[in-house]
């Protein structure tokens, strides 16, 4: 039983060291990415926008692509998908408006 506890403690220590190493590596990568970039929008873009200019083209901030982001998927209309919609048609009764109901006197509690 003491051997099982000792093995478990060693496993926990090993896992803890691996986790610390991965965390440190992630922090280094994040710091490296942050040191390369510059603020967006830049001060020049902010000043131009404050003067009323429409800034359509922004400067690249130098950070590169965002990690862990999913690309947006779009449907392409030229491919057959097997999905079809039903044609909606109004019925005869729906085309004739119903007359308004007469107004009812307000309810007075007795």
MDTraj code that builds the backbone (N, CA, C; nanometers):
import mdtraj as md
import numpy as np

residues = "UNK UNK UNK UNK UNK UNK UNK UNK UNK UNK UNK UNK UNK UNK UNK UNK UNK UNK UNK UNK UNK UNK UNK UNK UNK UNK UNK UNK UNK UNK UNK UNK UNK UNK UNK UNK UNK UNK UNK UNK UNK UNK UNK UNK UNK UNK UNK UNK UNK UNK UNK UNK UNK UNK UNK UNK UNK UNK UNK UNK UNK UNK UNK UNK UNK UNK UNK UNK UNK UNK UNK UNK UNK UNK UNK UNK UNK UNK UNK UNK UNK UNK UNK UNK UNK UNK UNK UNK UNK UNK UNK UNK UNK UNK UNK UNK UNK UNK UNK UNK UNK UNK UNK UNK UNK UNK UNK UNK UNK UNK".split()
xyz = np.array([
    [0.0823, -0.1186, 0.0000],
    [0.0000, 0.0000, 0.0000],
    [0.0868, 0.1252, 0.0000],
    [0.1968, 0.1223, 0.0725],
    [0.2887, 0.2356, 0.0750],
    [0.3521, 0.2543, -0.0616],
    [0.3753, 0.1435, -0.1343],
    [0.4327, 0.1519, -0.2687],
    [0.3357, 0.2191, -0.3654],
    [0.2056, 0.1869, -0.3524],
    [0.1049, 0.2483, -0.4387],
    [0.1001, 0.3993, -0.4161],
    [0.1068, 0.4405, -0.2907],
    [0.1034, 0.5831, -0.2578],
    [0.2279, 0.6524, -0.3118],
    [0.3416, 0.5875, -0.3001],
    [0.4672, 0.6455, -0.3480],
    [0.4639, 0.6614, -0.5005],
    [0.4113, 0.5593, -0.5721],
    [0.4011, 0.5661, -0.7175],
    [0.3044, 0.6769, -0.7592],
    [0.1958, 0.6883, -0.6851],
    [0.0967, 0.7917, -0.7157],
    [0.1569, 0.9300, -0.6944],
    [0.2333, 0.9479, -0.5852],
    [0.2977, 1.0760, -0.5577],
    [0.3970, 1.1120, -0.6678],
    [0.4720, 1.0139, -0.7167],
    [0.5680, 1.0383, -0.8242],
    [0.4955, 1.0773, -0.9532],
    [0.3845, 1.0109, -0.9791],
    [0.3057, 1.0436, -1.0977],
    [0.2496, 1.1845, -1.0911],
    [0.2050, 1.2222, -0.9732],
    [0.1495, 1.3571, -0.9546],
    [0.2597, 1.4612, -0.9728],
    [0.3788, 1.4352, -0.9178],
    [0.4899, 1.5295, -0.9318],
    [0.5298, 1.5447, -1.0784],
    [0.5342, 1.4320, -1.1505],
    [0.5712, 1.4345, -1.2920],
    [0.4680, 1.5142, -1.3722],
    [0.3411, 1.4898, -1.3451],
    [0.2339, 1.5625, -1.4132],
    [0.2413, 1.7119, -1.3833],
    [0.2714, 1.7455, -1.2599],
    [0.2827, 1.8859, -1.2197],
    [0.3984, 1.9537, -1.2935],
    [0.5114, 1.8855, -1.3078],
    [0.6256, 1.9423, -1.3787],
    [0.5938, 1.9622, -1.5267],
    [0.5254, 1.8658, -1.5880],
    [0.4876, 1.8777, -1.7287],
    [0.3916, 1.9952, -1.7484],
    [0.2988, 2.0096, -1.6573],
    [0.2022, 2.1190, -1.6659],
    [0.2715, 2.2537, -1.6530],
    [0.3659, 2.2644, -1.5596],
    [0.4407, 2.3895, -1.5422],
    [0.5214, 2.4218, -1.6672],
    [0.5837, 2.3193, -1.7277],
    [0.6640, 2.3413, -1.8479],
    [0.5759, 2.3899, -1.9634],
    [0.4581, 2.3282, -1.9816],
    [0.3672, 2.3702, -2.0881],
    [0.3154, 2.5126, -2.0636],
    [0.2855, 2.5436, -1.9389],
    [0.2369, 2.6774, -1.9045],
    [0.3438, 2.7819, -1.9333],
    [0.4673, 2.7532, -1.8966],
    [0.5775, 2.8456, -1.9210],
    [0.5989, 2.8674, -2.0709],
    [0.5896, 2.7604, -2.1490],
    [0.6057, 2.7707, -2.2940],
    [0.4948, 2.8569, -2.3539],
    [0.3726, 2.8381, -2.3080],
    [0.2609, 2.9179, -2.3564],
    [0.2800, 3.0651, -2.3213],
    [0.3281, 3.0937, -2.2026],
    [0.3532, 3.2323, -2.1622],
    [0.4609, 3.2962, -2.2482],
    [0.5671, 3.2196, -2.2796],
    [0.6735, 3.2730, -2.3642],
    [0.6204, 3.3058, -2.5030],
    [0.5397, 3.2162, -2.5583],
    [0.4830, 3.2394, -2.6908],
    [0.3926, 3.3626, -2.6902],
    [0.3124, 3.3784, -2.5864],
    [0.2241, 3.4940, -2.5760],
    [0.3024, 3.6235, -2.5644],
    [0.4073, 3.6229, -2.4837],
    [0.4892, 3.7431, -2.4673],
    [0.5584, 3.7784, -2.5988],
    [0.6019, 3.6773, -2.6723],
    [0.6671, 3.7005, -2.8015],
    [0.5690, 3.7633, -2.9011],
    [0.4467, 3.7103, -2.9047],
    [0.3450, 3.7658, -2.9949],
    [0.3130, 3.9102, -2.9584],
    [0.3015, 3.9379, -2.8288],
    [0.2682, 4.0735, -2.7855],
    [0.3803, 4.1718, -2.8150],
    [0.5052, 4.1274, -2.8083],
    [0.6165, 4.2188, -2.8315],
    [0.6280, 4.2564, -2.9790],
    [0.5785, 4.1715, -3.0703],
    [0.5867, 4.1999, -3.2133],
    [0.4800, 4.2991, -3.2583],
    [0.3661, 4.2990, -3.1948],
    [0.2530, 4.3770, -3.2424],
    [0.2572, 4.5220, -3.2017],
    [0.1664, 4.5971, -3.2584],
    [0.1474, 4.7359, -3.2188],
    [-0.0019, 4.7568, -3.2008],
    [-0.0420, 4.8603, -3.1298],
    [-0.1843, 4.8761, -3.0991],
    [-0.2688, 4.8974, -3.2243],
    [-0.3877, 4.8427, -3.2190],
    [-0.4826, 4.8658, -3.3279],
    [-0.6078, 4.9262, -3.2694],
    [-0.6637, 5.0255, -3.3203],
    [-0.6096, 5.1056, -3.4284],
    [-0.4901, 5.1884, -3.3809],
    [-0.4049, 5.2274, -3.4748],
    [-0.2881, 5.3070, -3.4381],
    [-0.3328, 5.4489, -3.4025],
    [-0.2443, 5.5218, -3.3387],
    [-0.2781, 5.6590, -3.2984],
    [-0.3074, 5.7451, -3.4201],
    [-0.2340, 5.7217, -3.5292],
    [-0.2583, 5.7989, -3.6519],
    [-0.3992, 5.7722, -3.7044],
    [-0.4423, 5.6458, -3.7030],
    [-0.5768, 5.6122, -3.7491],
    [-0.6834, 5.6756, -3.6604],
    [-0.6591, 5.6775, -3.5317],
    [-0.7531, 5.7394, -3.4379],
    [-0.7628, 5.8895, -3.4644],
    [-0.6486, 5.9544, -3.4863],
    [-0.6475, 6.0991, -3.5125],
    [-0.7201, 6.1313, -3.6432],
    [-0.6953, 6.0521, -3.7467],
    [-0.7620, 6.0755, -3.8754],
    [-0.9127, 6.0563, -3.8622],
    [-0.9546, 5.9550, -3.7877],
    [-1.0976, 5.9314, -3.7680],
    [-1.1606, 6.0443, -3.6868],
    [-1.0858, 6.0993, -3.5904],
    [-1.1378, 6.2101, -3.5094],
    [-1.1586, 6.3350, -3.5937],
    [-1.0806, 6.3491, -3.6997],
    [-1.0947, 6.4636, -3.7893],
    [-1.2026, 6.4412, -3.8940],
    [-1.2658, 6.3238, -3.8913],
    [-1.3783, 6.2981, -3.9800],
    [-1.3463, 6.2121, -4.0998],
    [-1.2229, 6.1683, -4.1143],
    [-1.1863, 6.0848, -4.2285],
    [-1.2314, 5.9415, -4.2039],
    [-1.2818, 5.8786, -4.3076],
    [-1.3197, 5.7370, -4.2971],
    [-1.1967, 5.6538, -4.3299],
    [-1.1478, 5.5782, -4.2323],
    [-1.0278, 5.4978, -4.2509],
    [-1.0712, 5.3565, -4.2866],
    [-1.0684, 5.3253, -4.4157],
    [-1.1132, 5.1936, -4.4620],
    [-1.0000, 5.0913, -4.4545],
    [-0.8795, 5.1333, -4.4889],
    [-0.7665, 5.0407, -4.4885],
    [-0.6851, 5.0623, -4.3619],
    [-0.6803, 4.9603, -4.2803],
    [-0.6071, 4.9683, -4.1539],
    [-0.4660, 4.9122, -4.1727],
    [-0.3727, 4.9632, -4.0941],
    [-0.2365, 4.9109, -4.0973],
    [-0.2341, 4.7738, -4.0307],
    [-0.1461, 4.6869, -4.0801],
    [-0.1294, 4.5563, -4.0186],
    [-0.0596, 4.5743, -3.8844],
    [-0.1107, 4.5093, -3.7815],
    [-0.0507, 4.5259, -3.6494],
    [0.0708, 4.4369, -3.6286],
    [0.1011, 4.3491, -3.7224],
    [0.2206, 4.2676, -3.7150],
    [0.2094, 4.1465, -3.6258],
    [0.0931, 4.1183, -3.5719],
    [0.0810, 4.0053, -3.4797],
    [0.0624, 3.8721, -3.5509],
    [0.0288, 3.8747, -3.6789],
    [0.0075, 3.7505, -3.7518],
    [-0.1328, 3.6974, -3.7279],
    [-0.1592, 3.5782, -3.7781],
    [-0.2943, 3.5221, -3.7617],
    [-0.3228, 3.4849, -3.6166],
    [-0.4482, 3.4954, -3.5789],
    [-0.4889, 3.4595, -3.4435],
    [-0.4817, 3.3082, -3.4249],
    [-0.4189, 3.2613, -3.3199],
    [-0.4170, 3.1166, -3.2970],
    [-0.5513, 3.0698, -3.2403],
    [-0.5852, 2.9485, -3.2679],
    [-0.7047, 2.8830, -3.2137],
    [-0.8345, 2.9497, -3.2561],
    [-0.8376, 3.0087, -3.3731],
    [-0.9630, 3.0653, -3.4209],
    [-1.0147, 2.9791, -3.5340],
    [-1.1438, 2.9640, -3.5392],
    [-1.2065, 2.8851, -3.6441],
    [-1.2375, 2.9742, -3.7621],
    [-1.2202, 2.9203, -3.8805],
    [-1.2561, 2.9962, -3.9985],
    [-1.4059, 2.9840, -4.0204],
    [-1.4665, 3.0925, -4.0623],
    [-1.6096, 3.0909, -4.0888],
    [-1.6355, 3.0091, -4.2152],
    [-1.7303, 2.9213, -4.2076],
    [-1.7656, 2.8405, -4.3233],
    [-1.8871, 2.9014, -4.3908],
    [-1.8838, 2.9015, -4.5200],
    [-1.9945, 2.9589, -4.5942],
    [-2.0509, 2.8534, -4.6880],
    [-2.1814, 2.8577, -4.7063],
    [-2.2460, 2.7665, -4.7996],
    [-2.2224, 2.8159, -4.9412],
    [-2.2009, 2.7237, -5.0296],
    [-2.1860, 2.7582, -5.1701],
    [-2.3128, 2.7178, -5.2416],
    [-2.3711, 2.8102, -5.3148],
    [-2.4996, 2.7876, -5.3774],
    [-2.4976, 2.6982, -5.4991],
    [-2.3815, 2.6781, -5.5606],
    [-2.3802, 2.6006, -5.6834],
    [-2.3762, 2.4498, -5.6594],
    [-2.3599, 2.4072, -5.5386],
    [-2.3554, 2.2641, -5.5093],
    [-2.4942, 2.2133, -5.4719],
    [-2.5335, 2.0973, -5.5247],
    [-2.6633, 2.0421, -5.4832],
    [-2.6539, 1.9911, -5.3398],
    [-2.7492, 2.0306, -5.2590],
    [-2.7406, 1.9939, -5.1182],
    [-2.8498, 1.8979, -5.0738],
    [-2.9535, 1.8792, -5.1546],
    [-3.0616, 1.7911, -5.1139],
    [-3.1617, 1.8581, -5.0220],
    [-3.1407, 1.9848, -4.9934],
    [-3.2318, 2.0582, -4.9057],
    [-3.3254, 2.1390, -4.9928],
    [-3.4548, 2.1217, -4.9734],
    [-3.5497, 2.1995, -5.0522],
    [-3.6509, 2.2644, -4.9586],
    [-3.7025, 2.3764, -5.0021],
    [-3.8021, 2.4476, -4.9220],
    [-3.9395, 2.4278, -4.9844],
    [-4.0421, 2.4438, -4.9039],
    [-4.1790, 2.4309, -4.9533],
    [-4.2288, 2.5662, -5.0007],
    [-4.3134, 2.5624, -5.0985],
    [-4.3745, 2.6851, -5.1491],
    [-4.4864, 2.7241, -5.0526],
    [-4.4822, 2.8424, -5.0005],
    [-4.5855, 2.8892, -4.9083],
    [-4.6913, 2.9652, -4.9861],
    [-4.8176, 2.9265, -4.9678],
    [-4.9274, 2.9960, -5.0331],
    [-5.0337, 3.0264, -4.9290],
    [-5.0923, 3.1447, -4.9423],
    [-5.1981, 3.1839, -4.8494],
    [-5.3266, 3.1123, -4.8880],
    [-5.4016, 3.0716, -4.7887],
    [-5.5290, 3.0056, -4.8162],
    [-5.6350, 3.1100, -4.8494],
    [-5.7478, 3.0649, -4.8989],
    [-5.8550, 3.1565, -4.9365],
    [-5.9052, 3.2363, -4.8164],
    [-5.9191, 3.1693, -4.7020],
    [-5.9722, 3.2385, -4.5844],
    [-5.8731, 3.3408, -4.5299],
    [-5.7466, 3.3186, -4.5518],
    [-5.6470, 3.4121, -4.5004],
    [-5.6441, 3.5406, -4.5820],
    [-5.6900, 3.5336, -4.7063],
    [-5.6858, 3.6532, -4.7891],
    [-5.7989, 3.7501, -4.7553],
    [-5.9058, 3.7013, -4.6929],
    [-6.0176, 3.7884, -4.6541],
    [-5.9967, 3.8333, -4.5092],
    [-5.9860, 3.9632, -4.4868],
    [-5.9654, 4.0082, -4.3490],
    [-6.0923, 3.9898, -4.2658],
    [-6.0741, 3.9563, -4.1418],
    [-6.1884, 3.9420, -4.0513],
    [-6.2274, 4.0788, -3.9991],
    [-6.3571, 4.1023, -3.9802],
    [-6.3993, 4.2336, -3.9296],
    [-6.3520, 4.2516, -3.7856],
    [-6.3275, 4.3753, -3.7458],
    [-6.2814, 4.3985, -3.6080],
    [-6.3914, 4.3670, -3.5071],
    [-6.3495, 4.3209, -3.3905],
    [-6.4451, 4.2911, -3.2843],
    [-6.4929, 4.4210, -3.2206],
    [-6.6186, 4.4247, -3.1781],
    [-6.6670, 4.5473, -3.1122],
    [-6.5943, 4.5687, -2.9792],
    [-6.5760, 4.6944, -2.9456],
    [-6.5070, 4.7280, -2.8207],
    [-6.5936, 4.6855, -2.7018],
    [-6.5284, 4.6344, -2.5988],
    [-6.6013, 4.5932, -2.4790],
    [-6.5817, 4.6986, -2.3709],
    [-6.6843, 4.7204, -2.2883],
    [-6.6688, 4.8189, -2.1816],
    [-6.5629, 4.7712, -2.0826],
    [-6.4937, 4.8642, -2.0167],
    [-6.3922, 4.8244, -1.9196],
    [-6.4518, 4.7426, -1.8061],
    [-6.3737, 4.6494, -1.7543],
    [-6.4184, 4.5641, -1.6453],
    [-6.4134, 4.6443, -1.5150],
    [-6.5245, 4.6431, -1.4424],
    [-6.5313, 4.7151, -1.3141],
    [-6.5531, 4.6130, -1.2048],
    [-6.4613, 4.6021, -1.1112],
    [-6.4816, 4.5075, -1.0002],
    [-6.5970, 4.5544, -0.9114],
    [-6.6746, 4.4612, -0.8667],
    [-6.7903, 4.4973, -0.7830],
    [-6.7641, 4.4718, -0.6381],
])
top = md.Topology()
chain = top.add_chain()
for i, resn in enumerate(residues, 1):
    res = top.add_residue(resn, chain, resSeq=i)
    for name in ("N", "CA", "C"):
        top.add_atom(name, md.element.get_by_symbol(name[0]), res)
traj = md.Trajectory(xyz[None], top)
